[in-house]
Amino acid sequence: MKVRDILKRGGFIISYEFFPPKKPEDEKVFWNTVETLKRWKPDFVSVTYGAGGSTHHKSIEIALSLHRKGYTVVSHLTCISSTKQQIKKTLDTLKEHGIENILALRGDIPQDPNFTFPEDGFRYAYQLVEFIHENNGFCVGVAGYPEGHPEAPSLEKDVEYLKRKVDAGADFVITQLFFRNEYYFNFLELARSKGIEVPIIPGILPVTSYSQIVRFTQLCGATIPPELMEVIERLKDKPEELRKAGIEYTIRQCQELIDSGVRHLHFYTLNRSPVTQTILEALNIPRY
């Protein structure tokens, strides 16, 4: 099923992001997570592609495995280091096996000073969206940044870039993490004012680790509010207490979104079920 059709049918939408296990010992944890979180009947799941397509084969393998298990799968696809021929081959493989949804991403530019874009490739996500539509049949999602992409000169300019992706054919947007709901609502209002009418799904990442959250926010440019940062700093050497406080913060954040009328939540699970499970149990969202 295409995500755009799921989003049109109404009701509350829950989705998860997974990433391909890197080690054999992580496989069991990953599939246990998938099995545990199945209880909440996710409307779709997404599978990341790795920096520069570094997990290409494993990403496709996991996406196809989830598809065979009956999940509606959104397969991430980055273009930063790939030629059009390589991208076309990936699209053909996914299409052949019944995957109908792509999250089209530029990908992070490698830190290697010698890096160059492939001559027969793409520099921007909107170009990838256009190319995917030439290989028709896919529903296409793109990323949104509630506080603006780290490389964008301003949030308003970044939303103009998002509009370009939507005009190229994007059917929905999934946001990067954010910790203040006002960032999401301001982003939503600005997007609508620019003529972006597709669904914008909030991406939710619970704080469970000091080093992890610092790394993630540095990568995507998200702001940690002072009141949350105070808790993180105070508990950074008490991992269990930090995990509990982070979960409680995320439950309040999600409940506020729901109370404000949001009807879809996308959880960055980090391939671990207990945290997402605890949040969903607390929210008690009706499922069909």
C-alpha positions as CSV (number, residue, x, y, z in Angstrom):
1,M,0.0,0.0,0.0
2,K,1.1,3.5,-0.7
3,V,1.7,5.8,2.3
4,R,-0.2,8.7,0.6
5,D,-3.3,6.4,0.6
6,I,-2.8,5.5,4.3
7,L,-2.6,9.2,5.2
8,K,-5.8,9.9,3.3
9,R,-7.9,7.3,5.1
10,G,-8.0,9.1,8.4
11,G,-7.6,7.7,11.9
12,F,-4.4,7.9,13.9
13,I,-1.2,7.0,12.1
14,I,1.8,5.3,13.8
15,S,5.0,4.5,12.0
16,Y,8.5,3.4,13.0
17,E,12.0,3.9,11.6
18,F,14.5,1.0,11.7
19,F,18.1,0.8,10.5
20,P,19.8,-2.3,9.2
21,P,21.6,-4.3,11.9
22,K,25.4,-3.9,11.6
23,K,26.5,-7.1,13.4
24,P,25.1,-10.6,13.4
25,E,24.4,-10.4,17.1
26,D,22.3,-7.3,16.4
27,E,20.0,-9.3,14.1
28,K,18.1,-11.0,17.0
29,V,17.6,-7.7,18.9
30,F,16.3,-6.1,15.7
31,W,13.7,-8.8,14.9
32,N,12.7,-8.9,18.6
33,T,12.0,-5.2,18.4
34,V,10.0,-5.6,15.2
35,E,7.9,-8.4,16.8
36,T,7.4,-6.5,20.1
37,L,6.3,-3.2,18.4
38,K,4.0,-5.1,16.0
39,R,1.4,-4.9,18.8
40,W,0.6,-1.3,17.9
41,K,-0.1,-2.2,14.3
42,P,2.2,0.3,12.6
43,D,0.7,1.8,9.5
44,F,4.1,1.8,7.9
45,V,7.8,1.3,8.7
46,S,10.9,2.9,7.2
47,V,14.3,1.5,6.7
48,T,17.4,3.8,6.6
49,Y,20.0,3.6,3.9
50,G,23.2,4.6,5.7
51,A,25.5,7.5,5.0
52,G,26.2,7.6,1.3
53,G,24.4,4.4,0.7
54,S,26.9,2.5,2.9
55,T,24.3,-0.1,4.0
56,H,22.8,-0.4,0.5
57,H,22.5,-4.2,0.3
58,K,21.6,-4.7,3.9
59,S,19.0,-1.9,3.7
60,I,17.3,-3.6,0.7
61,E,17.4,-7.0,2.4
62,I,15.7,-5.7,5.5
63,A,13.1,-3.7,3.6
64,L,12.2,-6.8,1.5
65,S,12.1,-9.0,4.7
66,L,9.7,-6.6,6.4
67,H,7.6,-6.4,3.2
68,R,7.3,-10.2,3.1
69,K,6.1,-10.1,6.7
70,G,3.2,-7.9,5.6
71,Y,4.5,-4.4,6.6
72,T,4.0,-1.4,4.4
73,V,7.6,-0.4,3.9
74,V,9.2,3.0,3.1
75,S,12.7,2.4,1.8
76,H,15.1,5.2,2.3
77,L,17.2,6.1,-0.7
78,T,20.1,8.6,-0.8
79,C,21.7,10.0,-3.9
80,I,24.9,11.6,-2.6
81,S,27.3,9.1,-3.9
82,S,25.3,7.2,-6.6
83,T,25.0,7.4,-10.3
84,K,21.6,7.5,-12.0
85,Q,22.3,4.0,-13.2
86,Q,22.9,2.7,-9.7
87,I,19.8,4.5,-8.4
88,K,17.7,3.1,-11.2
89,K,18.9,-0.4,-10.4
90,T,17.9,0.0,-6.8
91,L,14.5,1.3,-7.8
92,D,14.0,-1.6,-10.2
93,T,14.8,-4.1,-7.4
94,L,12.4,-2.5,-4.9
95,K,9.7,-2.2,-7.5
96,E,10.1,-5.8,-8.7
97,H,9.6,-7.0,-5.1
98,G,6.6,-4.9,-4.3
99,I,8.0,-2.0,-2.4
100,E,5.9,1.0,-3.3
101,N,7.3,3.8,-1.1
102,I,10.6,5.7,-1.1
103,L,12.0,8.3,1.3
104,A,14.1,10.4,-1.1
105,L,17.1,12.0,0.6
106,R,20.3,13.7,-0.6
107,G,22.3,12.2,2.2
108,D,25.1,13.7,4.3
109,I,28.1,15.0,2.3
110,P,31.2,13.0,3.4
111,Q,33.9,14.8,5.4
112,D,36.5,13.6,2.9
113,P,38.0,16.8,1.3
114,N,38.5,14.8,-1.9
115,F,34.8,13.9,-2.2
116,T,33.2,14.9,-5.5
117,F,29.6,14.3,-6.7
118,P,29.3,11.6,-9.4
119,E,29.1,13.2,-12.8
120,D,26.0,11.2,-13.7
121,G,24.2,11.7,-10.4
122,F,22.4,14.2,-8.3
123,R,23.3,17.0,-6.0
124,Y,19.9,17.7,-4.5
125,A,17.0,15.7,-3.1
126,Y,14.5,17.4,-5.4
127,Q,16.4,16.0,-8.4
128,L,16.1,12.5,-6.9
129,V,12.4,13.0,-6.4
130,E,12.0,13.9,-10.1
131,F,14.0,10.9,-11.2
132,I,11.9,8.5,-9.0
133,H,8.8,9.9,-10.6
134,E,10.3,9.1,-14.1
135,N,10.4,5.5,-12.8
136,N,6.7,5.8,-11.9
137,G,4.7,3.8,-9.5
138,F,6.4,4.9,-6.3
139,C,4.9,7.1,-3.5
140,V,7.7,9.5,-2.4
141,G,8.4,11.0,0.9
142,V,11.0,13.6,1.8
143,A,12.7,14.9,5.0
144,G,11.7,18.2,6.7
145,Y,13.7,20.2,9.3
146,P,11.5,22.0,11.9
147,E,14.4,24.2,12.8
148,G,15.9,24.4,9.3
149,H,18.6,22.2,7.7
150,P,22.1,22.9,9.2
151,E,23.3,24.0,5.8
152,A,20.4,26.3,5.1
153,P,20.9,30.1,5.6
154,S,17.5,30.3,7.3
155,L,14.4,28.3,8.1
156,E,12.4,30.2,5.5
157,K,14.9,29.4,2.9
158,D,14.9,25.8,3.9
159,V,11.1,25.6,3.6
160,E,11.6,27.0,0.0
161,Y,13.9,24.1,-0.7
162,L,11.2,21.8,0.8
163,K,8.6,23.3,-1.5
164,R,10.9,22.5,-4.4
165,K,10.9,18.8,-3.4
166,V,7.1,18.8,-3.0
167,D,6.7,20.5,-6.4
168,A,8.9,17.8,-7.8
169,G,6.4,15.2,-6.7
170,A,6.9,14.4,-3.0
171,D,3.7,13.0,-1.4
172,F,4.5,13.5,2.3
173,V,7.2,14.8,4.6
174,I,8.7,13.2,7.7
175,T,10.4,15.7,10.0
176,Q,13.7,15.4,11.7
177,L,13.7,15.2,15.5
178,F,12.7,18.2,17.6
179,F,12.1,18.7,21.3
180,R,9.8,21.7,21.5
181,N,6.5,21.3,19.8
182,E,6.4,25.0,18.9
183,Y,9.2,24.2,16.4
184,Y,7.0,21.7,14.6
185,F,3.9,23.9,14.6
186,N,5.9,27.0,13.4
187,F,7.4,24.8,10.7
188,L,4.0,23.5,9.7
189,E,2.5,27.1,9.6
190,L,5.4,28.3,7.5
191,A,5.2,25.3,5.1
192,R,1.4,25.9,4.6
193,S,2.1,29.6,3.9
194,K,4.5,28.6,1.1
195,G,1.8,26.4,-0.5
196,I,3.0,23.0,0.9
197,E,-0.2,21.0,1.4
198,V,1.1,17.5,1.7
199,P,1.0,15.8,5.2
200,I,4.0,16.7,7.4
201,I,4.6,13.9,9.9
202,P,6.4,14.7,13.2
203,G,9.5,12.6,13.9
204,I,9.9,11.6,17.5
205,L,13.2,10.6,19.2
206,P,13.2,10.0,22.9
207,V,16.3,11.1,24.9
208,T,17.8,7.9,26.4
209,S,21.6,8.6,26.3
210,Y,23.7,11.7,26.8
211,S,26.3,11.0,24.1
212,Q,23.7,9.8,21.7
213,I,21.5,12.8,21.9
214,V,24.4,15.2,21.7
215,R,25.6,13.5,18.5
216,F,22.2,13.4,16.9
217,T,21.4,17.0,17.6
218,Q,24.8,18.1,16.2
219,L,24.1,16.2,13.0
220,C,20.7,17.5,12.3
221,G,20.8,20.9,14.0
222,A,18.0,20.3,16.5
223,T,18.0,22.4,19.7
224,I,17.8,20.9,23.1
225,P,15.6,23.2,25.3
226,P,17.3,24.5,28.5
227,E,14.9,22.7,30.8
228,L,15.7,19.4,29.0
229,M,19.4,20.1,28.8
230,E,19.5,20.7,32.6
231,V,18.0,17.2,33.1
232,I,20.4,15.6,30.6
233,E,23.5,17.3,32.2
234,R,22.4,16.4,35.7
235,L,21.7,12.8,34.9
236,K,24.4,12.1,32.3
237,D,26.3,9.8,34.7
238,K,23.1,8.1,35.8
239,P,21.9,6.3,32.6
240,E,18.8,4.6,34.1
241,E,17.5,7.8,35.6
242,L,18.3,9.7,32.4
243,R,16.5,7.1,30.4
244,K,13.4,7.4,32.6
245,A,13.4,11.2,32.5
246,G,13.8,11.1,28.7
247,I,10.9,8.8,28.3
248,E,8.7,11.0,30.5
249,Y,9.6,14.1,28.5
250,T,8.7,12.3,25.3
251,I,5.4,11.1,26.6
252,R,4.5,14.7,27.5
253,Q,5.7,15.9,24.1
254,C,3.6,13.3,22.2
255,Q,0.5,13.9,24.4
256,E,0.7,17.7,23.7
257,L,1.0,17.0,20.0
258,I,-2.1,14.7,20.1
259,D,-4.0,17.2,22.2
260,S,-3.2,19.9,19.6
261,G,-4.7,17.8,16.8
262,V,-1.8,15.9,15.4
263,R,-2.9,12.5,14.1
264,H,0.4,10.9,13.1
265,L,3.6,10.1,14.9
266,H,6.8,8.6,13.5
267,F,9.1,7.0,16.1
268,Y,12.8,6.8,15.6
269,T,13.1,3.4,17.4
270,L,16.9,3.0,17.2
271,N,16.1,-0.7,16.8
272,R,15.2,-1.0,20.5
273,S,11.6,-1.7,21.6
274,P,11.4,-1.0,25.3
275,V,11.4,2.8,25.1
276,T,9.0,3.1,22.2
277,Q,6.8,0.5,23.9
278,T,6.7,2.4,27.1
279,I,5.7,5.6,25.3
280,L,3.0,4.0,23.3
281,E,1.6,2.2,26.4
282,A,1.4,5.6,28.2
283,L,-0.3,7.3,25.3
284,N,-2.9,4.6,24.8
285,I,-3.6,5.5,21.2
286,P,-6.6,3.7,19.8
287,R,-5.6,1.2,17.1
288,Y,-8.3,0.2,14.7
